[in-house]
């Protein structure tokens, strides 16, 4: 068992609270991603788990064994850093074998583990090569292989792909996901890249200002963000946010939300919740791909003017304006329009996310 349990962990640097009373459980064999902007505390939390920066408060256990104040070597973990952290004067074999030699394993066991790790990372033909003769991606594979060869119960990864170019990151994401699924290691992976988080993690813990805002599966966080920050942080492009006003529609006897001159009708389950905001503002959140885009007027569609058309191959990304709002709209590449043309947008009730303007928390049934 290699479950990781973090209970009420706080880490301070002077008066600055980098991690604030964080609790999180990572299940055995789970791939958990810590995601957030720079300075949110994700690396500090990872270092507390690794023992590289002891927590000021709280408890950390790995596999049911408390490790809060144990040194890193006694935590049975392996770690991969953002920088490759491999020894330039050693060849690939010796770099991968370094930790195993420190554990004083016999030569046969070391050779077996090194070759197995190298095969998994597709660098088995480079064991005699030195880092100066390798690309950045190959060096990062060596760092990952060294961690895997240790056969630790927990693997901690701190932005291991951030120094690679875009195409190599794409390749390495798929490789790492395959590899870690094969190994079945309990993994905590730190990144600020929400595409990495969405594509790789079993679950994502979104952090901001030293706290965890939401923990859930990637699709749930994308579709049902807990607050405006998460909706705006996750997704490319991020969620659109519009200013609305809740009104009681006397003619229909129902609650509607006015966005400019347009009325949005919430789904039936949300109407009683929004009724409590009658006469008050509300934030309307909707994804670029969640709107229906029409080239001709419709009674239930909002008129907007196209400012920019960005053809992206699989989609066209439009920047449109209506009133004081400017939003992003995703359309099928076959949808024909141009800058300065009018389009009409329909907002399906199931795709709208309603957000309290004071707390910034999303409202769900």
N, C-alpha and C positions, 0 to 999 in steps of 0.2 A: 504494500500500500504506500502511495506517495501523495496523499491528499495534503494540500497546503491550506492552513487555517490562519488567517490574520484577524486578530481581535483587538479593536480599539487602539490601533497603532498611531502614535503621534511622534513626529520628528521635528525638532526645532533647530534653527541656526541663529543663536542669539534671541532676539525678539521676533524673528520671522518664523512663522509656522509653515513648514514646507509640506507636511502631511498631517492632516487634522482628524484624529479619531476615526481612522479608516478600519472597516471590517470587511473581509472578503474571504470566501471559501472557494478554492480551486479543486475540483474533483480529481480523483485518481485518473491518470491518462488524459486529462482535459488539456486543450490548447486555449489558454486565456490570454487575451490581448489587453494591455493597459494602453488606452488611447487618450490623447489630449494635446493641447497646444504646448509650446515650450514654456517651461516654468510652472507647469500644473502640479508637479510632485511625483510623476510616474517613475522617473529614474531613481529618485530618492527612495520611493517605496520599494523598488526592485533591489536597491543596495541594502536596505534594511533586511529584506528576505535573505539576501546573500551573506549578510554579516559584514559587509564592507562599511556600513554606517549604522551603528546600533540604534534601535528605537529608544526614544526617551520615555515613552509610556506604551503599555499594551503588551500583547503576547503574540508570538509566532510559533507555529508548530508545523512540522513536516513529517508525514507518515505517522501521526499520533505522538511524536516525540517533540517536546518543547526545545526550540533552538534559539530563543530570543537573544541570549547573551553568549552563545557559542561562537567560536571563531569560524571563519568560512570553511576551513579544512575539515571541520567536524560536522558539517551540515549535509554532507553527501549530495552536493550539487555540482553542476558544471555551468559555466557562464560564457557567453559569447558577447563581445563588446562591439560598439560602433566602429572603433578603430580595430584593425586586424589583430594587433597585439601578438604577432608571431615574430620569432627571433630571426633576424636577417642573416646571422652567421651559421644557422642550422638549415639542413635540407628539409624537405617536406616530411620524410620519415621521422627525423628526430624532433621536429616541431610537434607532430601528432603524438609521438611517444613520450614527450617531456613529462607530463603529469603521471603517466604510468611508471616511469623510472623513479619519480619522487616517491611513489608508493612501493617501490622496491619489488615489483612483480618480476617473475623470471622472464628470460629473453624470449622463450617460445610463446608465452602468453602475450607479451608485448607485440611481437611480430604478427600474431594472429589478429589481435584487436586493431592494430594500425592498418593492416591490409583490408580488414572488413570495413572499417570506417572510410578508408580511401575509396573502396569500391562503391559504397553507398553515395559518395559525393562525386564519383566519376573522375577521380584524380589518381587512380592506381598506377597510371603510367608516368606520374610525375614525382615519385617518391625520392628520386635522387636530385631533383631540381631545387635550386635555391630561390627564395622569394624575389630577389632582384630580377629573375628571369621569368616572372609570372605576372599575369594581369591582375587588376584589382579583384575581379570576380573569382579568379583562381585562389588568390590569397585568402579571401573570405571563406572559400570552401575548406581551406586548410584549417582555419580557426574553428569552423563548425565541426570538422572531422575530429579535431583534438578534443572538443567537448564531448562528442559522441563516444569516442574511444574510452572515456572514463567510465561509461556505463552507470552514470549517476542516476538516482531515482528522480531527480528534478533538473530541468534544463531552463536556465534563465537567459534571455536574449535581449540585449539593449540596443535597439535600432541597428541591427546588423547589416541592413541593406542600404542605409541612407547615403553611404559614400559611393554607391554604384550608379552608373548612368541608367536612364529610364528603361532601355531595352533589356539590360542585364538584370535590373530589379524585377522586371516582369518574368524573366526566365527563372530567377532564383526564388521568387515567391512560389511558383508552382513546384520547384524542386524541393524546397523546404517543407511545403505542405505534404507532399508525397512521403518524404523522408520521415517526418515526425509521426505521420499516421502509421507508417511501417514500424517505427521504433516503439510507439505507444508510450512515450515519455510524457510525464506531466510537465507542461511547458508554460512559462509566463513570458510574453513577448511584448516589449515596449516599443511603441511607435507614435509618431505624430501624423503619420500618413493614413488617412481614413480608408483609402483604397486597399492598402495592405491589411488593415484591420478587418474590413468587410470580407475580403477574399480568403483570409487565412484562418481566422479564429473560430473556435466552437462557440465561445461567448466573448463579448467585449465589455470591459469596464471603462466607461468614459469618465475622465477626471478633469476637474477644473479647480484651481485655487486650493489644492491640497485635499479635496474631498472627492468621493465617487458620486457622480450625478445619476448614473444609471448602469445597471448590469443586466445584460440579456443577450439573446441570440442576435447576430448581425441584422437579419431581416426584420426582427421586431423593433430594434433600435431605429432602423431606417424608416419603417412604416409608422411606428408609434413612439416618437421621441418623447421623453418625459418632460422636456421644457424647450423653450425657444432656443437656448444656447445649443442644445444637441441637434435640433432640427437645422440650425444654421451651420453647424460644424460638420455634420455627416451629409455626404452627398455632393456630387459634382454635376451640375451646379447645386448650391445649397438650396434648402427650402425657401420659397417666396413667403414674405410676410406682408399682409395688407392691414390697413386700419379700417375697422368696421364699427358699426353702431347697432346695438341690439334694439329692436322695436317690436312692439306688439302690433300685428297686422289685424286691424279691426274688421276688415272685409272678410278675411279668411278665418279669423279667430285663431290665429297661430302666431308663433314667434318667427321673425325674420331678422336677418342681419343686412344692413345697408352698407355697401361699399361704393361710395360716391352716389350715383343715381341708380345703381343696380341692387337688386334684392337677392340675397342668397337664402335658400331654405335649408335649415339643418335637417339631418335625418331624424326620424321620430324619437329615437332613444335619447338624442341630445337636447331636444326641445325643452323638456322640463328643467334641465340644468341651465340652459341659456336664458330661460324665462326669468331666472334670478338676477340676470344682468340687464333687465329691461331699462332702457334709457341710458345705459352705460356703454363705454367703448369696449371692444373686444379685438383681439388680434386674430386674423385669419391666416392660417398657414397652409400652403399647398405646394406640392412638388411640381417641377417643370413638366414632367411627363404625365401628371395626373389630371391635366385639363384637356378638354376636347377643343380642338381648334377648327373653326369653320371659315370658309371663304365668303360666305353670304350671311346676311342678317338672320337672326332667329329670336323669337320673343324672349326666350330664357337665357340668351347669351349676351355677354358684355362686349361692347365695341372697344377695340384698342388699335393703336397705330404702331406699325412695325418700324423700329429704329434701326436695327441691325439684323442681318441674316448671316449665321455662321454654319456653312455646310460641313458636317463632321463625318460624312460617309454613311454611318448607320442611322443618323438622325440629322435634322436641321435644328439648330438652337437659335431661337428668335429672342431678341430683346424688344419688348413692346412697352408702350406707355398708354396710360389712361388716367386722367386727372393728374394727381401728384405722384402716382405710383409708376415705378419701372420694375418689370419682372421678367424672368426668364421662362420661356415656353419651349418645350421639346415637341417637334412634329416629325412625322414620317418624311423621309427624303423626297418622296414623290409629291409632297404638299408644296405647291408653287405659290410663292409670294416674293415681295421685294421691299426694300426700304421705302417708307412713306405710304405703303399700302395699308388698308384697313383689314383687320381680321376680327373674328368674333369668338369669344372664349366662353365655354360652358364649364361650370364647376360642379362635378358630380358630388352629391352630399357625402357619400362614403369616403371620398378622398380628401375632404377638408379636415384640418386639425384646428381646434379652437383653443386659444391660449389666453389665460388671464393676464391683462396688461400690467397688473401690480406685482404679482408673484412670478410671472413669466412661466408658470407651470401649465402644462397642457391639461385640458379637461377631457376626461374619458368617462364613459358609463361604467 
